[in-house]
């Protein structure tokens, strides 16, 4: 372990901070975090650099990460505003990506998006599209206008994804709504299992079905390679399994991020929001 002598730290152990998502491939958002330990690492030139072992509040310790000092911000009102703005921008970017791929946006994000979306965004796009269309002939203009109207999807927000909820789960949700809203019964925190526990349990379950029971009992079936070359077949199955597991892990991580930034605004009843704050 590198000595901390001569290294200045901006934050202290146990301090509550805001930490950027360390993975650059994920959305740039700020998490409620806590400094667990001060760490010193050396850069490629041998200089001592301060780092921090960070715990992301509300998540299991398996998500703890060592991050550089530039990823951490003090917990101040201004940085809280920045945290909210980044969350709204990440949700808005998800909406744009979903529209470009002709996918629907989860209903839990629409409330946050409607607050951050300006009233004239659609109009600016319409004017730019129509100005480019006027440069063509009249027949081409009519055609482009018709295509533009079909691409606008005015009913996108009105349509919602229909999710079939099992009767047992529906009854449980109705009971929860009554207990929380009518009788002010709140869940004792921290509760178990947590959201991360459930996501990790599903990831383990999916990996088990891929590796152990993927070809039995209705589990996911991998493409079959002709058995003439056993070595090539095994290599193909290992590659396909890793790819599917990686996609599942990305999906679970995305759900974790969505839940983290929609919990206080969309997923809690009023009395639960006061408990959360």
C-alpha positions, -999 to 999 in steps of 0.1 A, spaced: 0 0 0 13 34 -10 19 59 19 -5 89 21 23 111 34 27 143 14 -7 138 -4 -34 164 1 -70 151 2 -100 174 -5 -124 150 13 -123 130 45 -133 95 55 -170 92 63 -179 124 44 -211 125 23 -204 135 -12 -217 134 -48 -199 111 -72 -200 109 -109 -207 76 -126 -172 61 -129 -180 42 -161 -176 66 -191 -199 44 -212 -228 50 -189 -249 82 -185 -231 111 -169 -250 114 -136 -242 121 -99 -248 96 -72 -253 102 -35 -222 87 -20 -199 83 10 -161 83 13 -151 50 29 -113 52 26 -86 75 14 -64 58 -12 -31 68 -28 -22 55 -63 7 63 -86 2 75 -122 22 64 -152 49 89 -142 52 75 -107 36 105 -90 13 100 -60 -24 107 -68 -53 109 -43 -81 85 -48 -112 76 -27 -130 43 -20 -166 54 -26 -198 37 -15 -229 46 -35 -257 52 -10 -285 26 -12 -265 0 -31 -246 -30 -20 -209 -29 -12 -202 -49 -44 -207 -16 -62 -180 2 -42 -154 18 -64 -120 36 -61 -124 68 -80 -101 98 -87 -107 131 -70 -121 148 -101 -151 125 -101 -162 137 -66 -181 169 -57 -190 182 -22 -226 179 -11 -238 215 -16 -271 230 -27 -255 241 -61 -242 206 -67 -276 191 -58 -291 213 -86 -264 200 -109 -273 164 -99 -310 170 -108 -301 187 -141 -278 158 -152 -305 133 -143 -330 151 -164 -306 154 -193 -298 117 -191 -335 109 -192 -340 132 -221 -312 116 -240 -327 82 -234 -360 95 -249 -342 107 -281 -323 74 -284 -356 55 -280 -373 75 -307 -345 71 -331 -347 33 -327 -386 35 -328 -389 23 -293 -412 35 -266 -400 53 -235 -408 39 -201 -437 57 -185 -417 64 -153 -394 88 -172 -421 108 -189 -429 130 -158 -392 141 -155 -389 146 -193 -421 167 -195 -407 191 -168 -374 195 -186 -387 198 -222 -393 233 -235 -426 242 -253 -409 251 -286 -386 221 -292 -408 204 -317 -415 237 -336 -378 244 -342 -374 210 -359 -406 215 -380 -394 248 -393 -359 235 -403 -375 205 -420 -400 226 -439 -374 251 -451 -353 223 -466 -384 208 -482 -392 241 -500 -360 239 -519 -373 208 -537 -401 206 -563 -437 208 -552 -442 171 -555 -411 163 -535 -423 188 -509 -456 171 -505 -439 138 -501 -414 150 -475 -441 167 -455 -461 135 -454 -430 116 -442 -423 143 -416 -458 140 -402 -454 102 -400 -421 106 -382 -433 131 -356 -454 105 -337 -478 129 -320 -493 100 -301 -459 89 -287 -465 103 -252 -502 92 -252 -494 56 -260 -482 34 -231 -466 0 -229 -492 -26 -217 -477 -47 -190 -496 -77 -178 -493 -79 -140 -500 -113 -123 -531 -112 -101 -510 -120 -69 -486 -91 -76 -515 -68 -84 -532 -76 -51 -499 -70 -33 -495 -36 -49 -531 -26 -40 -525 -36 -4 -493 -16 -4 -511 14 -18 -538 12 10 -513 7 38 -491 36 27 -516 62 15 -545 55 39 -528 42 70 -494 59 67 -476 26 71 -440 30 60 -414 4 52 -386 1 78 -353 11 62 -330 -3 51 -352 -31 38 -342 -65 25 -341 -76 -2 -331 -44 -19 -334 -35 -55 -298 -44 -61 -303 -77 -44 -331 -85 -68 -311 -74 -99 -281 -94 -88 -302 -125 -80 -317 -123 -115 -283 -119 -131 -271 -150 -112 -303 -169 -123 -297 -159 -159 -261 -170 -158 -271 -203 -143 -296 -210 -171 -270 -201 -197 -243 -223 -183 -260 -252 -166 -296 -257 -177 -298 -236 -209 -308 -266 -230 -332 -282 -205 -365 -274 -189 -374 -246 -213 -343 -226 -207 -328 -203 -233 -313 -224 -262 -281 -214 -279 -276 -218 -316 -264 -253 -325 -230 -258 -342 -225 -289 -363 -210 -315 -339 -183 -326 -364 -158 -302 -348 -162 -305 -310 -135 -279 -302 -151 -253 -325 -185 -260 -311 -174 -254 -275 -156 -222 -285 -188 -209 -302 -210 -217 -272 -186 -200 -248 -185 -169 -269 -223 -168 -273 -228 -173 -236 -204 -145 -226 -221 -121 -251 -256 -129 -237 -245 -126 -202 -228 -93 -210 -261 -79 -225 -280 -91 -194 -255 -74 -171 -258 -41 -191 -296 -43 -189 -295 -48 -151 -271 -19 -147 -294 3 -168 -324 -7 -146 -303 2 -115 -296 37 -129 -332 43 -139 -345 32 -105 -319 54 -87 -330 86 -105 -367 80 -107 -373 68 -72 -379 101 -55 -398 117 -84 -420 89 -98 -420 57 -77 -429 69 -42 -462 80 -27 -463 114 -11 -457 102 25 -429 80 13 -412 110 -4 -411 128 29 -395 97 44 -370 96 16 -360 132 21 
